């Protein structure tokens, strides 16, 4: 894979790259990209780790797998490329920000500005086949991203982990709650949000209140 990973993350995860599961995963991903249309583009698979260095992570938002439509996914969970229509989950995220803190600094559905402020936008599975949601699950990505969460939990303190939906909540079970803040609620998808499990969670203001309380700068959502 033609990938770029920020040096801190590369050092922290170097043992994972040599494990058999990761070697198998690389072979699977290479085969998939060679024989099918897959997302995100190969050079953006690790964008979350490349844009947000380990030492600068303030907030982690966990997604499940990348968007599987054309030109949407670019390696950051819930984010789409500039100029691409925001999917329903992202529309609801933006609505909640506006209801929670009154406005958003976002000009479109690209969340790179968050990532550059220390928001790790991490999908549990980093690749997907076009038009086939979940197609790259249970191939090794989950073990790799579990290790990312484990490193943050054990070696950092004062990180806000935002867990939306049952899948994210399960993935966050091993986070040390004595050192970090966990905010959890339903998924922002219309199926969950329209049943009352999303709007009003105030996760964006709660995250900033916590960060300011430990002497960190807030996120410009």
Secondary structure, 3 states (H helix, E strand, C coil): CCCCCCHHHHHHCHHHHCCHHHHHHHHHHHHHHHHCCEECCHHHCCHHHHHCCHHHCCEEEEEEECCCCCCCCCCCCCCCCCCCCCCHHHHHHHHHHHHHHCCCCCCCCCCHHHHCCCEEEEEEECCEECCECCCCCCCCHHHHHHHHHHHHHHHCCCCEEEEECHHHHHHCCCCCCCCCEEEEECCCCHHHHCCCCCCCCCHHHHHHHHHHHCCCCCCCC
